[in-house]
Structure formats: C-alpha cells, structure tokens
Amino acid sequence: MARQGFPRMGVSACFGGPLFNMLMGIGISCTIATIRNGIGPGKDFPLKRTLLQSVLAGGLAFSLLSSLILIPAMKFKVGRWYGIYLIAVYFVFLGLAIATEFGAFGTI
C-alpha cells in the first residue's frame, strides 16, 4: 500500500491487522466459554498467567508503542536504522523470552 501512495494505510494495516486478530480471537473464544459455562457467581473460567506470558505481552507492547511513537516522529519516512532498531528489539525480546523459559527470572 505504501508503494502505491498510501503510506498511512500501510502503517494502519500493520497495527490494525494484529489488533483485529487478537481482539477477535480472544473475544470469540471467551464468548464461547461464557455460553458453555453460563454467567453468574461461581461460573467463571480461570485464566492462568505465567511469567513467560508477561514477557511476551511486554515485548509486543514495547515494540508496538515504540513504533507508534517513532514512525510519526519521523514523518512516516523510515530508514535503514529503523530496520536495525526493530531487529535489535527482536533479538533482545527473544533473549528475554528464552531466558524466562529456562527459569532465569524465577516465577510469578
């Protein structure tokens, strides 16, 4: 889309696509679980939260928020350094996720 003269639409798709998938995936599965289990006290379904899930969510949030700030600050013209920045963020995130999986940070 950006090459066709619609850079804002391309950036919007980068954020909107994953957000839509996440909201629909969680929304539909939670709606199905609620319909199956009913609504009311004592009929809740438990959600288990692990340290790895927190690291994954934090990495995603950091990457998206930093892109949300940097891309408009650069007037939607990103250069080679931005790609290097994203690769560096990915490798730091990957290292944290692997270290978390092997128990380097303990548990929640």
Summary of the structure (lengths in Angstrom):
residues: 108
radius of gyration: 18.6
end to end distance: 42.5
largest distance: 54.1
contacts: 221
relative contact order: 0.10
helix: 70%
strand: 0%
